């Protein structure tokens, strides 16, 4: 008997974006490592990649995320 049972049926109202199949799923269909979510609506899940891209850009431009002692050009001096 398995200690953990794999949930095969998702919860209605939980939306995910599958990174492997590039599609929106209601309830988790694919493994957690391959999806973004949950999102409260299908529309938000449809825009998961755009939202992630916007957050990444914000983080890249946030001075709190950059170590001031690191070289700016990425080279090794």
mmCIF file of the N, C-alpha and C atoms, coordinates in Angstrom:
data_MODEL
# 
_entry.id   MODEL 
# 
loop_
_atom_site.group_PDB 
_atom_site.id 
_atom_site.type_symbol 
_atom_site.label_atom_id 
_atom_site.label_alt_id 
_atom_site.label_comp_id 
_atom_site.label_asym_id 
_atom_site.label_entity_id 
_atom_site.label_seq_id 
_atom_site.pdbx_PDB_ins_code 
_atom_site.Cartn_x 
_atom_site.Cartn_y 
_atom_site.Cartn_z 
_atom_site.occupancy 
_atom_site.B_iso_or_equiv 
_atom_site.pdbx_formal_charge 
_atom_site.auth_seq_id 
_atom_site.auth_comp_id 
_atom_site.auth_asym_id 
_atom_site.auth_atom_id 
_atom_site.pdbx_PDB_model_num 
ATOM 1   N N  . UNK A 1 1  ? 0.839   -1.190 0.000   1.00 0.00 ? 1  UNK A N  1 
ATOM 2   C CA . UNK A 1 1  ? 0.000   0.000  0.000   1.00 0.00 ? 1  UNK A CA 1 
ATOM 3   C C  . UNK A 1 1  ? 0.878   1.245  0.000   1.00 0.00 ? 1  UNK A C  1 
ATOM 4   N N  . UNK A 1 2  ? 0.586   2.166  -0.858  1.00 0.00 ? 2  UNK A N  1 
ATOM 5   C CA . UNK A 1 2  ? 1.369   3.397  -0.971  1.00 0.00 ? 2  UNK A CA 1 
ATOM 6   C C  . UNK A 1 2  ? 1.068   4.336  0.194   1.00 0.00 ? 2  UNK A C  1 
ATOM 7   N N  . UNK A 1 3  ? 2.107   5.022  0.652   1.00 0.00 ? 3  UNK A N  1 
ATOM 8   C CA . UNK A 1 3  ? 1.916   5.986  1.732   1.00 0.00 ? 3  UNK A CA 1 
ATOM 9   C C  . UNK A 1 3  ? 1.195   7.230  1.246   1.00 0.00 ? 3  UNK A C  1 
ATOM 10  N N  . UNK A 1 4  ? 1.486   7.631  0.027   1.00 0.00 ? 4  UNK A N  1 
ATOM 11  C CA . UNK A 1 4  ? 0.875   8.833  -0.532  1.00 0.00 ? 4  UNK A CA 1 
ATOM 12  C C  . UNK A 1 4  ? 0.122   8.444  -1.789  1.00 0.00 ? 4  UNK A C  1 
ATOM 13  N N  . UNK A 1 5  ? -1.088  8.864  -1.849  1.00 0.00 ? 5  UNK A N  1 
ATOM 14  C CA . UNK A 1 5  ? -1.922  8.555  -3.001  1.00 0.00 ? 5  UNK A CA 1 
ATOM 15  C C  . UNK A 1 5  ? -1.844  9.709  -3.986  1.00 0.00 ? 5  UNK A C  1 
ATOM 16  N N  . UNK A 1 6  ? -1.576  9.400  -5.242  1.00 0.00 ? 6  UNK A N  1 
ATOM 17  C CA . UNK A 1 6  ? -1.518  10.438 -6.275  1.00 0.00 ? 6  UNK A CA 1 
ATOM 18  C C  . UNK A 1 6  ? -2.931  10.936 -6.555  1.00 0.00 ? 6  UNK A C  1 
ATOM 19  N N  . UNK A 1 7  ? -3.079  12.240 -6.499  1.00 0.00 ? 7  UNK A N  1 
ATOM 20  C CA . UNK A 1 7  ? -4.387  12.834 -6.781  1.00 0.00 ? 7  UNK A CA 1 
ATOM 21  C C  . UNK A 1 7  ? -4.568  12.884 -8.286  1.00 0.00 ? 7  UNK A C  1 
ATOM 22  N N  . UNK A 1 8  ? -5.524  12.138 -8.777  1.00 0.00 ? 8  UNK A N  1 
ATOM 23  C CA . UNK A 1 8  ? -5.740  12.078 -10.223 1.00 0.00 ? 8  UNK A CA 1 
ATOM 24  C C  . UNK A 1 8  ? -6.835  13.033 -10.678 1.00 0.00 ? 8  UNK A C  1 
ATOM 25  N N  . UNK A 1 9  ? -7.676  13.459 -9.762  1.00 0.00 ? 9  UNK A N  1 
ATOM 26  C CA . UNK A 1 9  ? -8.763  14.365 -10.125 1.00 0.00 ? 9  UNK A CA 1 
ATOM 27  C C  . UNK A 1 9  ? -8.485  15.724 -9.496  1.00 0.00 ? 9  UNK A C  1 
ATOM 28  N N  . UNK A 1 10 ? -8.503  16.744 -10.311 1.00 0.00 ? 10 UNK A N  1 
ATOM 29  C CA . UNK A 1 10 ? -8.264  18.086 -9.810  1.00 0.00 ? 10 UNK A CA 1 
ATOM 30  C C  . UNK A 1 10 ? -9.500  18.678 -9.176  1.00 0.00 ? 10 UNK A C  1 
ATOM 31  N N  . UNK A 1 11 ? -9.291  19.763 -8.469  1.00 0.00 ? 11 UNK A N  1 
ATOM 32  C CA . UNK A 1 11 ? -10.410 20.473 -7.847  1.00 0.00 ? 11 UNK A CA 1 
ATOM 33  C C  . UNK A 1 11 ? -11.006 21.436 -8.864  1.00 0.00 ? 11 UNK A C  1 
ATOM 34  N N  . UNK A 1 12 ? -12.312 21.453 -8.994  1.00 0.00 ? 12 UNK A N  1 
ATOM 35  C CA . UNK A 1 12 ? -12.927 22.452 -9.870  1.00 0.00 ? 12 UNK A CA 1 
ATOM 36  C C  . UNK A 1 12 ? -12.586 23.858 -9.366  1.00 0.00 ? 12 UNK A C  1 
ATOM 37  N N  . UNK A 1 13 ? -12.252 24.718 -10.280 1.00 0.00 ? 13 UNK A N  1 
ATOM 38  C CA . UNK A 1 13 ? -11.915 26.086 -9.906  1.00 0.00 ? 13 UNK A CA 1 
ATOM 39  C C  . UNK A 1 13 ? -10.432 26.324 -9.704  1.00 0.00 ? 13 UNK A C  1 
ATOM 40  N N  . UNK A 1 14 ? -9.618  25.276 -9.688  1.00 0.00 ? 14 UNK A N  1 
ATOM 41  C CA . UNK A 1 14 ? -8.161  25.438 -9.642  1.00 0.00 ? 14 UNK A CA 1 
ATOM 42  C C  . UNK A 1 14 ? -7.650  25.336 -11.070 1.00 0.00 ? 14 UNK A C  1 
ATOM 43  N N  . UNK A 1 15 ? -6.960  26.355 -11.511 1.00 0.00 ? 15 UNK A N  1 
ATOM 44  C CA . UNK A 1 15 ? -6.464  26.392 -12.888 1.00 0.00 ? 15 UNK A CA 1 
ATOM 45  C C  . UNK A 1 15 ? -4.952  26.411 -12.879 1.00 0.00 ? 15 UNK A C  1 
ATOM 46  N N  . UNK A 1 16 ? -4.351  25.661 -13.803 1.00 0.00 ? 16 UNK A N  1 
ATOM 47  C CA . UNK A 1 16 ? -2.904  25.546 -13.925 1.00 0.00 ? 16 UNK A CA 1 
ATOM 48  C C  . UNK A 1 16 ? -2.500  25.749 -15.375 1.00 0.00 ? 16 UNK A C  1 
ATOM 49  N N  . UNK A 1 17 ? -1.229  26.125 -15.571 1.00 0.00 ? 17 UNK A N  1 
ATOM 50  C CA . UNK A 1 17 ? -0.682  26.205 -16.917 1.00 0.00 ? 17 UNK A CA 1 
ATOM 51  C C  . UNK A 1 17 ? 0.421   25.165 -17.007 1.00 0.00 ? 17 UNK A C  1 
ATOM 52  N N  . UNK A 1 18 ? 0.289   24.216 -17.919 1.00 0.00 ? 18 UNK A N  1 
ATOM 53  C CA . UNK A 1 18 ? 1.279   23.153 -18.104 1.00 0.00 ? 18 UNK A CA 1 
ATOM 54  C C  . UNK A 1 18 ? 2.400   23.660 -19.000 1.00 0.00 ? 18 UNK A C  1 
ATOM 55  N N  . UNK A 1 19 ? 3.631   23.592 -18.490 1.00 0.00 ? 19 UNK A N  1 
ATOM 56  C CA . UNK A 1 19 ? 4.797   24.065 -19.233 1.00 0.00 ? 19 UNK A CA 1 
ATOM 57  C C  . UNK A 1 19 ? 5.248   23.076 -20.308 1.00 0.00 ? 19 UNK A C  1 
ATOM 58  N N  . UNK A 1 20 ? 4.845   21.820 -20.183 1.00 0.00 ? 20 UNK A N  1 
ATOM 59  C CA . UNK A 1 20 ? 5.218   20.801 -21.168 1.00 0.00 ? 20 UNK A CA 1 
ATOM 60  C C  . UNK A 1 20 ? 4.258   20.827 -22.362 1.00 0.00 ? 20 UNK A C  1 
ATOM 61  N N  . UNK A 1 21 ? 2.979   20.848 -22.061 1.00 0.00 ? 21 UNK A N  1 
ATOM 62  C CA . UNK A 1 21 ? 1.965   20.788 -23.119 1.00 0.00 ? 21 UNK A CA 1 
ATOM 63  C C  . UNK A 1 21 ? 1.492   22.161 -23.589 1.00 0.00 ? 21 UNK A C  1 
ATOM 64  N N  . UNK A 1 22 ? 1.929   23.226 -22.885 1.00 0.00 ? 22 UNK A N  1 
ATOM 65  C CA . UNK A 1 22 ? 1.555   24.602 -23.237 1.00 0.00 ? 22 UNK A CA 1 
ATOM 66  C C  . UNK A 1 22 ? 0.039   24.758 -23.311 1.00 0.00 ? 22 UNK A C  1 
ATOM 67  N N  . UNK A 1 23 ? -0.611  24.282 -22.241 1.00 0.00 ? 23 UNK A N  1 
ATOM 68  C CA . UNK A 1 23 ? -2.073  24.385 -22.202 1.00 0.00 ? 23 UNK A CA 1 
ATOM 69  C C  . UNK A 1 23 ? -2.543  24.627 -20.782 1.00 0.00 ? 23 UNK A C  1 
ATOM 70  N N  . UNK A 1 24 ? -3.762  25.125 -20.672 1.00 0.00 ? 24 UNK A N  1 
ATOM 71  C CA . UNK A 1 24 ? -4.402  25.375 -19.384 1.00 0.00 ? 24 UNK A CA 1 
ATOM 72  C C  . UNK A 1 24 ? -5.125  24.101 -18.951 1.00 0.00 ? 24 UNK A C  1 
ATOM 73  N N  . UNK A 1 25 ? -5.018  23.784 -17.659 1.00 0.00 ? 25 UNK A N  1 
ATOM 74  C CA . UNK A 1 25 ? -5.678  22.603 -17.102 1.00 0.00 ? 25 UNK A CA 1 
ATOM 75  C C  . UNK A 1 25 ? -6.538  23.031 -15.923 1.00 0.00 ? 25 UNK A C  1 
ATOM 76  N N  . UNK A 1 26 ? -7.708  22.438 -15.797 1.00 0.00 ? 26 UNK A N  1 
ATOM 77  C CA . UNK A 1 26 ? -8.502  22.651 -14.586 1.00 0.00 ? 26 UNK A CA 1 
ATOM 78  C C  . UNK A 1 26 ? -8.173  21.508 -13.649 1.00 0.00 ? 26 UNK A C  1 
ATOM 79  N N  . UNK A 1 27 ? -7.624  21.848 -12.504 1.00 0.00 ? 27 UNK A N  1 
ATOM 80  C CA . UNK A 1 27 ? -7.122  20.821 -11.601 1.00 0.00 ? 27 UNK A CA 1 
ATOM 81  C C  . UNK A 1 27 ? -5.795  20.322 -12.130 1.00 0.00 ? 27 UNK A C  1 
ATOM 82  N N  . UNK A 1 28 ? -4.927  19.842 -11.269 1.00 0.00 ? 28 UNK A N  1 
ATOM 83  C CA . UNK A 1 28 ? -3.623  19.401 -11.757 1.00 0.00 ? 28 UNK A CA 1 
ATOM 84  C C  . UNK A 1 28 ? -3.721  18.109 -12.548 1.00 0.00 ? 28 UNK A C  1 
ATOM 85  N N  . UNK A 1 29 ? -3.308  18.161 -13.782 1.00 0.00 ? 29 UNK A N  1 
ATOM 86  C CA . UNK A 1 29 ? -3.237  16.966 -14.615 1.00 0.00 ? 29 UNK A CA 1 
ATOM 87  C C  . UNK A 1 29 ? -1.790  16.513 -14.749 1.00 0.00 ? 29 UNK A C  1 
ATOM 88  N N  . UNK A 1 30 ? -0.877  17.448 -14.864 1.00 0.00 ? 30 UNK A N  1 
ATOM 89  C CA . UNK A 1 30 ? 0.539   17.144 -15.039 1.00 0.00 ? 30 UNK A CA 1 
ATOM 90  C C  . UNK A 1 30 ? 1.274   17.306 -13.700 1.00 0.00 ? 30 UNK A C  1 
ATOM 91  N N  . UNK A 1 31 ? 2.482   16.741 -13.585 1.00 0.00 ? 31 UNK A N  1 
ATOM 92  C CA . UNK A 1 31 ? 3.243   16.855 -12.339 1.00 0.00 ? 31 UNK A CA 1 
ATOM 93  C C  . UNK A 1 31 ? 3.514   18.314 -11.959 1.00 0.00 ? 31 UNK A C  1 
ATOM 94  N N  . UNK A 1 32 ? 3.643   18.555 -10.670 1.00 0.00 ? 32 UNK A N  1 
ATOM 95  C CA . UNK A 1 32 ? 3.854   19.916 -10.156 1.00 0.00 ? 32 UNK A CA 1 
ATOM 96  C C  . UNK A 1 32 ? 5.084   20.566 -10.761 1.00 0.00 ? 32 UNK A C  1 
ATOM 97  N N  . UNK A 1 33 ? 6.127   19.797 -11.047 1.00 0.00 ? 33 UNK A N  1 
ATOM 98  C CA . UNK A 1 33 ? 7.357   20.365 -11.605 1.00 0.00 ? 33 UNK A CA 1 
ATOM 99  C C  . UNK A 1 33 ? 7.154   20.927 -13.011 1.00 0.00 ? 33 UNK A C  1 
ATOM 100 N N  . UNK A 1 34 ? 6.054   20.565 -13.649 1.00 0.00 ? 34 UNK A N  1 
ATOM 101 C CA . UNK A 1 34 ? 5.790   20.977 -15.034 1.00 0.00 ? 34 UNK A CA 1 
ATOM 102 C C  . UNK A 1 34 ? 4.667   21.996 -15.167 1.00 0.00 ? 34 UNK A C  1 
ATOM 103 N N  . UNK A 1 35 ? 4.284   22.654 -14.071 1.00 0.00 ? 35 UNK A N  1 
ATOM 104 C CA . UNK A 1 35 ? 3.145   23.560 -14.187 1.00 0.00 ? 35 UNK A CA 1 
ATOM 105 C C  . UNK A 1 35 ? 3.291   24.782 -13.296 1.00 0.00 ? 35 UNK A C  1 
ATOM 106 N N  . UNK A 1 36 ? 2.603   25.849 -13.681 1.00 0.00 ? 36 UNK A N  1 
ATOM 107 C CA . UNK A 1 36 ? 2.440   27.052 -12.868 1.00 0.00 ? 36 UNK A CA 1 
ATOM 108 C C  . UNK A 1 36 ? 1.022   27.010 -12.311 1.00 0.00 ? 36 UNK A C  1 
ATOM 109 N N  . UNK A 1 37 ? 0.846   27.523 -11.108 1.00 0.00 ? 37 UNK A N  1 
ATOM 110 C CA . UNK A 1 37 ? -0.493  27.618 -10.555 1.00 0.00 ? 37 UNK A CA 1 
ATOM 111 C C  . UNK A 1 37 ? -0.525  27.138 -9.119  1.00 0.00 ? 37 UNK A C  1 
ATOM 112 N N  . UNK A 1 38 ? -1.682  27.150 -8.522  1.00 0.00 ? 38 UNK A N  1 
ATOM 113 C CA . UNK A 1 38 ? -2.988  27.351 -9.129  1.00 0.00 ? 38 UNK A CA 1 
ATOM 114 C C  . UNK A 1 38 ? -3.335  28.827 -9.304  1.00 0.00 ? 38 UNK A C  1 
ATOM 115 N N  . UNK A 1 39 ? -4.187  29.075 -10.263 1.00 0.00 ? 39 UNK A N  1 
ATOM 116 C CA . UNK A 1 39 ? -4.740  30.398 -10.529 1.00 0.00 ? 39 UNK A CA 1 
ATOM 117 C C  . UNK A 1 39 ? -6.235  30.341 -10.249 1.00 0.00 ? 39 UNK A C  1 
ATOM 118 N N  . UNK A 1 40 ? -6.827  31.455 -9.829  1.00 0.00 ? 40 UNK A N  1 
ATOM 119 C CA . UNK A 1 40 ? -8.259  31.445 -9.512  1.00 0.00 ? 40 UNK A CA 1 
ATOM 120 C C  . UNK A 1 40 ? -9.172  31.384 -10.733 1.00 0.00 ? 40 UNK A C  1 
ATOM 121 N N  . UNK A 1 41 ? -8.655  31.795 -11.902 1.00 0.00 ? 41 UNK A N  1 
ATOM 122 C CA . UNK A 1 41 ? -9.495  31.779 -13.107 1.00 0.00 ? 41 UNK A CA 1 
ATOM 123 C C  . UNK A 1 41 ? -8.720  31.193 -14.279 1.00 0.00 ? 41 UNK A C  1 
ATOM 124 N N  . UNK A 1 42 ? -9.468  30.726 -15.263 1.00 0.00 ? 42 UNK A N  1 
ATOM 125 C CA . UNK A 1 42 ? -8.862  30.189 -16.485 1.00 0.00 ? 42 UNK A CA 1 
ATOM 126 C C  . UNK A 1 42 ? -8.068  31.279 -17.211 1.00 0.00 ? 42 UNK A C  1 
ATOM 127 N N  . UNK A 1 43 ? -8.612  32.501 -17.217 1.00 0.00 ? 43 UNK A N  1 
ATOM 128 C CA . UNK A 1 43 ? -7.964  33.607 -17.920 1.00 0.00 ? 43 UNK A CA 1 
ATOM 129 C C  . UNK A 1 43 ? -6.581  33.908 -17.327 1.00 0.00 ? 43 UNK A C  1 
ATOM 130 N N  . UNK A 1 44 ? -6.486  33.878 -15.993 1.00 0.00 ? 44 UNK A N  1 
ATOM 131 C CA . UNK A 1 44 ? -5.182  34.127 -15.369 1.00 0.00 ? 44 UNK A CA 1 
ATOM 132 C C  . UNK A 1 44 ? -4.192  33.025 -15.726 1.00 0.00 ? 44 UNK A C  1 
ATOM 133 N N  . UNK A 1 45 ? -4.654  31.781 -15.767 1.00 0.00 ? 45 UNK A N  1 
ATOM 134 C CA . UNK A 1 45 ? -3.780  30.668 -16.138 1.00 0.00 ? 45 UNK A CA 1 
ATOM 135 C C  . UNK A 1 45 ? -3.335  30.796 -17.592 1.00 0.00 ? 45 UNK A C  1 
ATOM 136 N N  . UNK A 1 46 ? -4.219  31.293 -18.462 1.00 0.00 ? 46 UNK A N  1 
ATOM 137 C CA . UNK A 1 46 ? -3.863  31.476 -19.873 1.00 0.00 ? 46 UNK A CA 1 
ATOM 138 C C  . UNK A 1 46 ? -2.731  32.487 -20.041 1.00 0.00 ? 46 UNK A C  1 
ATOM 139 N N  . UNK A 1 47 ? -2.613  33.427 -19.108 1.00 0.00 ? 47 UNK A N  1 
ATOM 140 C CA . UNK A 1 47 ? -1.582  34.458 -19.182 1.00 0.00 ? 47 UNK A CA 1 
ATOM 141 C C  . UNK A 1 47 ? -0.408  34.165 -18.246 1.00 0.00 ? 47 UNK A C  1 
ATOM 142 N N  . UNK A 1 48 ? -0.248  32.917 -17.838 1.00 0.00 ? 48 UNK A N  1 
ATOM 143 C CA . UNK A 1 48 ? 0.799   32.551 -16.875 1.00 0.00 ? 48 UNK A CA 1 
ATOM 144 C C  . UNK A 1 48 ? 2.193   32.904 -17.372 1.00 0.00 ? 48 UNK A C  1 
ATOM 145 N N  . UNK A 1 49 ? 2.485   32.623 -18.617 1.00 0.00 ? 49 UNK A N  1 
ATOM 146 C CA . UNK A 1 49 ? 3.827   32.897 -19.147 1.00 0.00 ? 49 UNK A CA 1 
ATOM 147 C C  . UNK A 1 49 ? 4.091   34.401 -19.212 1.00 0.00 ? 49 UNK A C  1 
ATOM 148 N N  . UNK A 1 50 ? 3.094   35.178 -19.594 1.00 0.00 ? 50 UNK A N  1 
ATOM 149 C CA . UNK A 1 50 ? 3.243   36.631 -19.641 1.00 0.00 ? 50 UNK A CA 1 
ATOM 150 C C  . UNK A 1 50 ? 3.457   37.187 -18.229 1.00 0.00 ? 50 UNK A C  1 
ATOM 151 N N  . UNK A 1 51 ? 2.694   36.678 -17.265 1.00 0.00 ? 51 UNK A N  1 
ATOM 152 C CA . UNK A 1 51 ? 2.845   37.128 -15.877 1.00 0.00 ? 51 UNK A CA 1 
ATOM 153 C C  . UNK A 1 51 ? 4.237   36.794 -15.349 1.00 0.00 ? 51 UNK A C  1 
ATOM 154 N N  . UNK A 1 52 ? 4.723   35.594 -15.655 1.00 0.00 ? 52 UNK A N  1 
ATOM 155 C CA . UNK A 1 52 ? 6.055   35.194 -15.206 1.00 0.00 ? 52 UNK A CA 1 
ATOM 156 C C  . UNK A 1 52 ? 7.127   36.072 -15.848 1.00 0.00 ? 52 UNK A C  1 
ATOM 157 N N  . UNK A 1 53 ? 6.968   36.374 -17.118 1.00 0.00 ? 53 UNK A N  1 
ATOM 158 C CA . UNK A 1 53 ? 7.921   37.225 -17.824 1.00 0.00 ? 53 UNK A CA 1 
ATOM 159 C C  . UNK A 1 53 ? 7.951   38.631 -17.218 1.00 0.00 ? 53 UNK A C  1 
ATOM 160 N N  . UNK A 1 54 ? 6.790   39.161 -16.888 1.00 0.00 ? 54 UNK A N  1 
ATOM 161 C CA . UNK A 1 54 ? 6.716   40.493 -16.277 1.00 0.00 ? 54 UNK A CA 1 
ATOM 162 C C  . UNK A 1 54 ? 7.368   40.495 -14.890 1.00 0.00 ? 54 UNK A C  1 
ATOM 163 N N  . UNK A 1 55 ? 7.112   39.449 -14.087 1.00 0.00 ? 55 UNK A N  1 
ATOM 164 C CA . UNK A 1 55 ? 7.734   39.355 -12.752 1.00 0.00 ? 55 UNK A CA 1 
ATOM 165 C C  . UNK A 1 55 ? 9.241   39.219 -12.864 1.00 0.00 ? 55 UNK A C  1 
ATOM 166 N N  . UNK A 1 56 ? 9.713   38.427 -13.809 1.00 0.00 ? 56 UNK A N  1 
ATOM 167 C CA . UNK A 1 56 ? 11.163  38.272 -13.992 1.00 0.00 ? 56 UNK A CA 1 
ATOM 168 C C  . UNK A 1 56 ? 11.812  39.605 -14.339 1.00 0.00 ? 56 UNK A C  1 
ATOM 169 N N  . UNK A 1 57 ? 11.179  40.385 -15.192 1.00 0.00 ? 57 UNK A N  1 
ATOM 170 C CA . UNK A 1 57 ? 11.701  41.693 -15.567 1.00 0.00 ? 57 UNK A CA 1 
ATOM 171 C C  . UNK A 1 57 ? 11.744  42.625 -14.354 1.00 0.00 ? 57 UNK A C  1 
ATOM 172 N N  . UNK A 1 58 ? 10.689  42.586 -13.539 1.00 0.00 ? 58 UNK A N  1 
ATOM 173 C CA . UNK A 1 58 ? 10.674  43.400 -12.318 1.00 0.00 ? 58 UNK A CA 1 
ATOM 174 C C  . UNK A 1 58 ? 11.818  43.005 -11.391 1.00 0.00 ? 58 UNK A C  1 
ATOM 175 N N  . UNK A 1 59 ? 12.038  41.715 -11.218 1.00 0.00 ? 59 UNK A N  1 
ATOM 176 C CA . UNK A 1 59 ? 13.102  41.243 -10.325 1.00 0.00 ? 59 UNK A CA 1 
ATOM 177 C C  . UNK A 1 59 ? 14.479  41.597 -10.871 1.00 0.00 ? 59 UNK A C  1 
ATOM 178 N N  . UNK A 1 60 ? 14.648  41.482 -12.182 1.00 0.00 ? 60 UNK A N  1 
ATOM 179 C CA . UNK A 1 60 ? 15.944  41.823 -12.782 1.00 0.00 ? 60 UNK A CA 1 
ATOM 180 C C  . UNK A 1 60 ? 16.281  43.289 -12.598 1.00 0.00 ? 60 UNK A C  1 
ATOM 181 N N  . UNK A 1 61 ? 15.277  44.137 -12.530 1.00 0.00 ? 61 UNK A N  1 
ATOM 182 C CA . UNK A 1 61 ? 15.498  45.574 -12.390 1.00 0.00 ? 61 UNK A CA 1 
ATOM 183 C C  . UNK A 1 61 ? 15.370  46.060 -10.941 1.00 0.00 ? 61 UNK A C  1 
ATOM 184 N N  . UNK A 1 62 ? 15.155  45.151 -10.006 1.00 0.00 ? 62 UNK A N  1 
ATOM 185 C CA . UNK A 1 62 ? 15.023  45.512 -8.596  1.00 0.00 ? 62 UNK A CA 1 
ATOM 186 C C  . UNK A 1 62 ? 16.415  45.571 -7.961  1.00 0.00 ? 62 UNK A C  1 
ATOM 187 N N  . UNK A 1 63 ? 16.852  46.727 -7.488  1.00 0.00 ? 63 UNK A N  1 
ATOM 188 C CA . UNK A 1 63 ? 18.196  46.842 -6.922  1.00 0.00 ? 63 UNK A CA 1 
ATOM 189 C C  . UNK A 1 63 ? 18.401  45.979 -5.677  1.00 0.00 ? 63 UNK A C  1 
ATOM 190 N N  . UNK A 1 64 ? 17.335  45.599 -4.990  1.00 0.00 ? 64 UNK A N  1 
ATOM 191 C CA . UNK A 1 64 ? 17.470  44.747 -3.809  1.00 0.00 ? 64 UNK A CA 1 
ATOM 192 C C  . UNK A 1 64 ? 17.937  43.341 -4.167  1.00 0.00 ? 64 UNK A C  1 
ATOM 193 N N  . UNK A 1 65 ? 17.774  42.916 -5.416  1.00 0.00 ? 65 UNK A N  1 
ATOM 194 C CA . UNK A 1 65 ? 18.148  41.569 -5.837  1.00 0.00 ? 65 UNK A CA 1 
ATOM 195 C C  . UNK A 1 65 ? 19.578  41.510 -6.367  1.00 0.00 ? 65 UNK A C  1 
ATOM 196 N N  . UNK A 1 66 ? 20.267  42.622 -6.429  1.00 0.00 ? 66 UNK A N  1 
ATOM 197 C CA . UNK A 1 66 ? 21.617  42.632 -6.999  1.00 0.00 ? 66 UNK A CA 1 
ATOM 198 C C  . UNK A 1 66 ? 22.644  42.890 -5.914  1.00 0.00 ? 66 UNK A C  1 
ATOM 199 N N  . UNK A 1 67 ? 23.670  42.073 -5.888  1.00 0.00 ? 67 UNK A N  1 
ATOM 200 C CA . UNK A 1 67 ? 24.758  42.223 -4.935  1.00 0.00 ? 67 UNK A CA 1 
ATOM 201 C C  . UNK A 1 67 ? 25.669  43.337 -5.430  1.00 0.00 ? 67 UNK A C  1 
ATOM 202 N N  . UNK A 1 68 ? 25.840  44.372 -4.635  1.00 0.00 ? 68 UNK A N  1 
ATOM 203 C CA . UNK A 1 68 ? 26.637  45.521 -5.060  1.00 0.00 ? 68 UNK A CA 1 
ATOM 204 C C  . UNK A 1 68 ? 28.117  45.187 -5.197  1.00 0.00 ? 68 UNK A C  1 
ATOM 205 N N  . UNK A 1 69 ? 28.572  44.123 -4.558  1.00 0.00 ? 69 UNK A N  1 
ATOM 206 C CA . UNK A 1 69 ? 29.984  43.768 -4.644  1.00 0.00 ? 69 UNK A CA 1 
ATOM 207 C C  . UNK A 1 69 ? 30.307  42.935 -5.883  1.00 0.00 ? 69 UNK A C  1 
ATOM 208 N N  . UNK A 1 70 ? 29.291  42.429 -6.575  1.00 0.00 ? 70 UNK A N  1 
ATOM 209 C CA . UNK A 1 70 ? 29.510  41.621 -7.779  1.00 0.00 ? 70 UNK A CA 1 
ATOM 210 C C  . UNK A 1 70 ? 29.853  42.510 -8.956  1.00 0.00 ? 70 UNK A C  1 
ATOM 211 N N  . UNK A 1 71 ? 30.741  42.038 -9.849  1.00 0.00 ? 71 UNK A N  1 
ATOM 212 C CA . UNK A 1 71 ? 31.074  42.837 -11.051 1.00 0.00 ? 71 UNK A CA 1 
ATOM 213 C C  . UNK A 1 71 ? 29.835  43.019 -11.928 1.00 0.00 ? 71 UNK A C  1 
ATOM 214 N N  . UNK A 1 72 ? 29.694  44.208 -12.473 1.00 0.00 ? 72 UNK A N  1 
ATOM 215 C CA . UNK A 1 72 ? 28.528  44.525 -13.276 1.00 0.00 ? 72 UNK A CA 1 
ATOM 216 C C  . UNK A 1 72 ? 28.571  43.886 -14.658 1.00 0.00 ? 72 UNK A C  1 
ATOM 217 N N  . UNK A 1 73 ? 29.769  43.647 -15.210 1.00 0.00 ? 73 UNK A N  1 
ATOM 218 C CA . UNK A 1 73 ? 29.866  43.119 -16.567 1.00 0.00 ? 73 UNK A CA 1 
ATOM 219 C C  . UNK A 1 73 ? 29.852  41.593 -16.598 1.00 0.00 ? 73 UNK A C  1 
ATOM 220 N N  . UNK A 1 74 ? 29.847  40.946 -15.423 1.00 0.00 ? 74 UNK A N  1 
ATOM 221 C CA . UNK A 1 74 ? 29.809  39.502 -15.394 1.00 0.00 ? 74 UNK A CA 1 
ATOM 222 C C  . UNK A 1 74 ? 31.154  38.862 -15.635 1.00 0.00 ? 74 UNK A C  1 
ATOM 223 N N  . UNK A 1 75 ? 32.177  39.661 -15.839 1.00 0.00 ? 75 UNK A N  1 
ATOM 224 C CA . UNK A 1 75 ? 33.518  39.135 -16.085 1.00 0.00 ? 75 UNK A CA 1 
ATOM 225 C C  . UNK A 1 75 ? 34.219  38.793 -14.797 1.00 0.00 ? 75 UNK A C  1 
ATOM 226 N N  . UNK A 1 76 ? 35.368  38.170 -14.928 1.00 0.00 ? 76 UNK A N  1 
ATOM 227 C CA . UNK A 1 76 ? 36.173  37.826 -13.763 1.00 0.00 ? 76 UNK A CA 1 
ATOM 228 C C  . UNK A 1 76 ? 37.441  38.654 -13.802 1.00 0.00 ? 76 UNK A C  1 
ATOM 229 N N  . UNK A 1 77 ? 37.516  39.669 -12.975 1.00 0.00 ? 77 UNK A N  1 
ATOM 230 C CA . UNK A 1 77 ? 38.690  40.535 -12.952 1.00 0.00 ? 77 UNK A CA 1 
ATOM 231 C C  . UNK A 1 77 ? 39.601  40.127 -11.833 1.00 0.00 ? 77 UNK A C  1 
# 
